[in-house]
Amino acid sequence: MPELPEAESIARALDHALAGRVITKVEVFFPRLRTPLAPLLSAGLPGRRILGCRRRARYAVADLDDGRALVLHFGMSGVARVEDARRPRRKHEHVVVTLDDGRALKFEDPRRFGAFEVQELGPDGWPVSLAGIGVEPLSDDFTGEMLFLASRGLRRPAKELLMDNSIVTGIGNIYAAETLFACGIAPQRPASSLTRRECAALVRAARRILRAAIRLGGTTVHDFRNVDGSEGKFVQRLKIYGKAKCPRCGSATAKVVLGGRTSWYCPACQH
Ligand SMILES: [Zn+2]
């Protein structure tokens, strides 16, 4: 599942490929992904110019010249490509948006947990469906003090705190594991036991790891591909996620399932 760095890489690539282009045709080839696709056909999209593309949480938001936006979520297996419109459609390409330069934005999603919608923007300048999600981890709003306050009274594990989208959005399973390892904090520690100092360290580590992952185009695990088909290179930088041995002390790593997701950690280094 694409996490924040992958979504950021995709949004930047889409911005480069789509900014200034005019939509000439919209086709859908399946009734619905996570949400129905038919509204795309009746939304009056042909003739609309795409101003650019930006990211919020794990969504790519392509702004249109009429104040609406295309909102893409990649679910488990979604892939967005911008390529020659004449290239034959792949089996699981459910949405094809043809552009005025002979290319097309194609959305492929074999498992169909993704979404491709057109939405109005809300008062905050973001699509209405994205209202109420937590702060962006790379924004100035994500601070140690903010995380510390959010963790007070929370018996849930520290890892779930980092992955709670209503608190901070876009730190998924891989990056939460890496962040906790960097800070020597066990994923199952109750969030309420985190100190101010630990919360500040978690914020610094999460930002550093996410920035590095964005620089390297994200982490390829399973089906993720960037918009040009290349794979993210951050996977080579992972220290604990999916590892059998701790790179710091050499101990065998342990796994624990929290909130339905497997978390690797080092029992010797993380407490
Ligand atoms: Zn260790």
Residues whose N, C-alpha, C, O or C-beta is under 5 A from the ligand:
A	BS01	ZN	C246 R248 C249 G250 S251 C266 A268 C269
